């Protein structure tokens, strides 16, 4: 999809607050007809979009609409056109790993929304919820790493995707500014090291990046992981996706000390299966960038614009101390970072 085709209405219209507009959008997508019973239920868990469960007669689907201002404590604005990048990512990934994503059912440009298959929690539980409940399966983490590596490998060999996913402004607004730039402001003593990592990330362009590979966006499906929420899709550095996901496993090891060993094993197995799929560059080069990013992202989930909600102040202080040291040391291997948490 060419960028010039990504037009939306001049002003944002919130479908979650206007039933008639939502039904009209569904009608334009061919997903309902006049007179059908349409029932709407907001879904929770995200800060960047309206996500609604829609029942049309006996059918159920999920509608998503990107918000211009994210629902966090600090001001965080982002272009709503990112919804079209997400649609493109879902369709691109489906052509590579069909079971990795929900099917796109329709797109409505006037409202900047789209519909996709609804995957019920009974058959597709959320990975984050499972992890926080202490249900840690390192084997599943290994599959996540392998399939993420497959997506990166397949797209790295399709450089024509660089034009479709030339979404630098969106990635900056959703990832570089609220995570890396914000912690450079909060931690001026580490700002030079952080900006060095930011510059490397900004200028490395090798494959299609999802941008939000977090357990909250991964479902545990019958055929393996299902990946959601590709609003940050970008042609850039695949090391970002690896570091972003590994970050959450380490943070949860602090939250759940009784499951820390299994979470660190999940970290090692996800990293190992991912690096085994790296064929577009030397795996050690990618690992070096991922390790430097991971140190920064650990700090960003404590002092950035989107801090994790499940750590208490003592746990946050512990992660902050480790992350500041790692940012300064600029580790080149992921194992060094895992070992820092093994000492806690």
Secondary structure, 3 states (H helix, E strand, C coil): CCHHHCCCCCCCCCHHHCHHHHHHHHHHCCCCCCCCCEEEEECCCCCCEEEEEEEECCEEEEEEEECCECCCCCCCECCCCHHHHHHHHHHHHHHHCHHHCCCEEEEECCCCEEEEECCCCCCCEEHHHHHHCCCCCHHHHHHHHHHHHHHHHHHHCCCCHHHHCCCHHHHHHHHHHHHHHHHHHHCHHHHHHHHHHHHHHHHCCCEEECCCCCHHHEEEECCEEEECCCCCCEEECCHHHHHHHHHHHHHHHHHCHHHHHHHHHHHHHHHHHHHHCCCCCCHHHHHHHHHHHHHHHHHHHHHCCCCCCCCCHHHHHHHHHHHHHHHHHCCCCHHHHHHHHHCC
